[in-house]
Amino acid sequence: MAPSRALYTSSRTAIRRLQPLGLQQQRRCISAYGYEQAKCLVIDKLGEPKDVLRLHGHSISPPHGDLLTVRFLASPINPADINQIQGVYPTKPTFTKDLGTSEPIAVGGNEGVAEVIAKGGNVKGIERGDWVIMKKQGFGTWRTHAQTTADNLMPIRNKDGLKAEQVGTVSVNPMTAYRMLKDFVDLKPGEWFIQNGANSGVGRAAIQLGRLWGYKSINVVRKRESGMEELKNDLKSLGADVVVTDEEVESKEFRDQVKELTNGGREPVRLGMNCVGGKLVNSMAKHLAPSSHMVTYGAMSKQPVSLPTGLLIFKNISFDGFWVSRWSNENPEQKEACVTEVLDMTRQGKFRDIPMQPIKWDYNTKQEELVNAVQGTLEGFRSGKGIFVFGKT
Ligand SMILES: NC(=O)c1ccc[n+]([C@@H]2O[C@H](COP(=O)([O-])OP(=O)(O)OC[C@H]3O[C@@H](n4cnc5c(N)ncnc54)[C@H](OP(=O)(O)O)[C@@H]3O)[C@@H](O)[C@H]2O)c1
């Protein structure tokens, strides 16, 4: 849920009145009288990010009662964030007039980590300096500051040894990989799963969690002009057993190889995970043992999943879907436990970061720079996930 109404009590005009002129010109984030000067990337209508996103400034009054003020540390740009802004995602951004505008606006972004910098007298269990992540989608995380209530936040109980970028990216992709590996098939150590989009955030998390739990993985990535061997080696270094291209997975040679790898089916491929769609899903499903599950969680190619009926009738393959937002809403305690577990693995060096492209966001960062970073997210063959990293101002 988004920060609630009546939290942003002062407009920019009000803060200007409160500040001596000299201070205004310095444009510091923490203003006189405890007001925070916040900036956020917002939309007032749905559309292509480059057309609808703009930088908006507003001020936040000191928190009282149940309110907390947080300062964001790191917020990733996930594919779903773009789809949400485009209006092709099941949940819409949270529009509000509470950020000092006459028409409703919504802050982009759904994932991130923030530090509590001030709290009202009634807030219990969260202290200044604590790191928090968002409990649910729709908070709006592409912002320097927010004011909200504790029920929207999940405190990180132990942030020792962790970087903000690691905590800010834990709650979507690793959770998705974790639940898909655990909730559809009771995979035994030594058994296999097959996935596409294997170099995505989710795919990399699945490789690593699968390896830690003793599962073997066949990882499908898109064929690329250059850097193919490097990518294969990179995924193998995470624990991938096999990495193939979307072309190779179709071949007779690969089918024979799978027979060999699975010991003639005695260590079967019982789970598939798909974030690409199209005919590739059919090619992957052919490697599944009878009564396996293929879980779809994304549609990066924008192609529908197309399947021959024989897979349903004769092999009894089940085709499922997974949406981490629904899971998070329905299982808040389990989410906290999973987040804690993955962060422990990260701290112990057992769970490696995804490649990231940090976009530094300071008080003076230009709108164009931020919007371009968002717009570029759906371009393929990227070297890392874009992540806003906020400066301490
Ligand atoms: N259902 C859920 O709960 C849930 C949760 C998290 C993520 N997701 C979905 O999972 C997918 C991956 O998300 P992420 O955050 O892990 O991604 P990411 O780290 O941003 O990586 C994007 C992935 O998509 C691939 N890709 C991009 N354009 C493509 C295209 N036209 N055809 C095929 N593949 C393409 C990229 O491959 P290349 O390197 O070859 O371009 C890369 O593997 C997205 O669809 C996202 O919405 C769903």
The ligand as a Gaussian input file, in Angstrom:
#p B3LYP/6-31G(d) Opt

LIG

0 1
 N        5.304000     -13.424000     -11.625000
 C        6.079000     -12.858000     -10.732000
 O        5.774000     -12.818000      -9.550000
 C        7.372000     -12.249000     -11.182000
 C        8.329000     -11.855000     -10.249000
 C        9.548000     -11.352000     -10.707000
 C        9.757000     -11.237000     -12.074000
 N        8.760000     -11.590000     -12.918000
 C        8.950000     -11.530000     -14.374000
 O       10.073000     -12.303000     -14.692000
 C       10.713000     -11.764000     -15.824000
 C       12.172000     -11.525000     -15.492000
 O       12.229000     -10.513000     -14.498000
 P       13.637000     -10.092000     -13.852000
 O       13.432000      -8.943000     -12.982000
 O       14.237000     -11.323000     -13.291000
 O       14.383000      -9.696000     -15.197000
 P       15.746000      -8.959000     -15.431000
 O       16.724000      -9.346000     -14.406000
 O       15.438000      -7.526000     -15.655000
 O       16.175000      -9.627000     -16.820000
 C       15.377000      -9.570000     -17.963000
 C       15.372000     -10.939000     -18.628000
 O       14.445000     -10.940000     -19.691000
 C       15.091000     -11.396000     -20.885000
 N       14.499000     -10.728000     -22.032000
 C       14.420000      -9.410000     -22.269000
 N       13.760000      -9.189000     -23.408000
 C       13.426000     -10.405000     -23.913000
 C       12.728000     -10.836000     -25.070000
 N       12.230000      -9.980000     -25.955000
 N       12.560000     -12.181000     -25.271000
 C       13.053000     -13.047000     -24.372000
 N       13.705000     -12.695000     -23.234000
 C       13.891000     -11.392000     -23.033000
 C       16.538000     -11.010000     -20.699000
 O       17.317000     -11.817000     -21.543000
 P       18.458000     -11.182000     -22.493000
 O       19.633000     -10.926000     -21.586000
 O       18.686000     -12.232000     -23.493000
 O       17.904000      -9.906000     -23.069000
 C       16.730000     -11.330000     -19.223000
 O       16.917000     -12.685000     -19.037000
 C        9.934000     -10.514000     -16.203000
 O        8.983000     -10.886000     -17.164000
 C        9.248000     -10.146000     -14.906000
 O        8.083000      -9.391000     -15.096000
 C        7.596000     -12.107000     -12.512000

